[in-house]
Structures are given as structure tokens and as C-alpha cells.
Amino acid sequence: MLTIHDSFNFEENEFEITACGEVLVDLISKKALPLNSCHDFSRHFGGSPANVLINMQRLKNKTALIARIGKDPFGQFLTDILKKEALNLDCLQIDKENQTPVIFVNKSKNSPEWLAYRGADTNLEIKQEIYNKISNSSVFFTGSFMLAKKPAQTTILKALNYAFKENKLIAFDPNFRPQLWSDSEKGKKIIKKVLAKADIIKPSLDDAYYLYGPASPLNYLKKYHNAGAKIVILSLGEKGILLSDSKNEPLQIQAFSKKVVDVTGAGDSFWAGFLTGILKGFSIKKAAQIGNATAAFKIQAVGALSEIPSLLEIMNYYDL
């Protein structure tokens, strides 16, 4: 049984991580107002899996992205950034008929409001190159956003099943939101199927509420473990995280930063720091502390891709 004190030994692969999911444009409001009162927005690179990879690339990991965007100005904007950050883009599909997805987000120190306009992302196709990338990676990461629409849903489930069969470390961000699904109850069942194959998940309290309804943090942990997730990292916002393996008592790790400018992408930067720690051979507990420290740097600036220091600087700054 996997515990929070365990670490992993990985065979040498071409890539540390392959992520499958959305890359999109975030239009973030310039003022911290409810979304229906916002007038001015700034354009930012977005999409949880892509954000995770860029942050991991900056932390000196080799990364590969599986995604689909439109052949349009926003798609070019995203591609330029991905190339600049040196992600492997062999599996970045270009859709000539559907637009690059866009999400409007309000600037917030808490969980932000958002409104998604979908497009090319929903048409992600399964191809042999996707299987090749997973085979040549140590970690497979995905989220919930693109599971809400077919054929992308089918593609991601095939990729996930292949990663499971290949015994890859599977990291899953179960950010379920009913408004993305035409049938939310069916959506919950699909999310729970993915949980059963995940080694590590990181839901927020909001994620847990939308999937399971009202409950205490400890009950949420039990529900995720009962669904099959081995390690659960429950985000408590400004109170840090609860780290659980279902065997030992859950461990609360406090948030490091008290200064909050913008929480957009905080979870993605946590994933980047955490998975980098895992890949460096640290225990799950230690990697979670590194994840918290990485997120602490992120939330002090606007946008999901604000700069973060090197892993060594992060660990030294917080005496990890």
C-alpha cells in the first residue's frame, strides 16, 4: 500500500512527464469583481495540464503535451509560448474548423468565477504518437476539463488506460464542475472511474463539494479513497493541504505564503513543484511541502505563468 512516506524509483525515460488536456486562453479581469460586473480583461496563457508542464519545464523537467487548439490567432499565441518554453509538441493537434478554447476568469484571492467557451479541445483524437509519448514518460498527468465532451473524453480515457497498463505513475486533477457536462450524474461516474486508476489526486474543497456534496474534509478524504485513489492531497486554500494515504492519519501541511495577489494557477504550480519533488526521489510528504512552497511563490503575481525560482531556491527559501 502506498503511503505518504514512500518515494518512487523511475526507469530512465525520454520524458519525465506527459500531460493530456486543455491548453487555452484565460481572459482574467483587471479588477476583483464578480464576473458579471467585469469590463476589462487581460489575456493570459491557460489550461491546467499545459500550465503544469510549463512550470515543470522551468524546474528542469523534460515534458510532452497532448492537446488540441484551433488554427486561429489565439492558437498561435499559445503555440508561440509553448515553443518558447520548449515543451515537446509532437502531440499538439491543430483543428482547422473549430476555435481555440477561451475562459473568462475574475481576478480573485479565493476560488475565482469562470465561464468557458469550448472549441477545438473537444475534438482531441487518439493517435499512435500519444501512446508513444506515454510509453517514454515516467508520469502521466490529466485533469477533468476535457473529459466532459466527446470525442476528447474517449481519447483521454484510452490514453489513461494505456498509462495504467504500462504501469506509469498516474496523477489526476479531479476538478469536476457540473456546468461543463450535459449530464452531470454521468460525469460524476466517469470521474470516479478515473479516480480508481489514479495514484495521486489533488482536489480542492470546491472540487470535492461538486463531486460529493457537503461533507467535512476528513469525509471527503474517505470518499476519494473509497473510489480508489491511493494518495489524496486535499487543498484547503489558505489553510494549506491535507495529505492522506488512507492508512496513516491525514497530515495537514500549512500554506507558506500570506501574501496573495492572484490564485489563478496556484494548483498547477503546486502540481509542478510536487511532481518535480517526486521525480527527484523525495518522499510524497516532502514533495507535498515542495508543492506548497512552489504555489506560495506563484500566488504573489498575476497569471498562471508568473515566474517561479529554481527548485533549489524554493527549497532553500523555505528551509525544506
Beta strands, then each sheet from edge to edge (+ up, - down):
strand 1: 15-20
strand 2: 24-29
strand 3: 41-46
strand 4: 63-70
strand 5: 88-95
strand 6: 102-105
strand 7: 114-117
strand 8: 137-143
strand 9: 169-173
strand 10: 200-201
strand 11: 231-235
strand 12: 241-244
strand 13: 251-253
sheet 1: 5+ 4+ 1+ 8+ 9+ 10+ 11+ 12- 13+
sheet 2: 3+ 2- 6- 7+
end
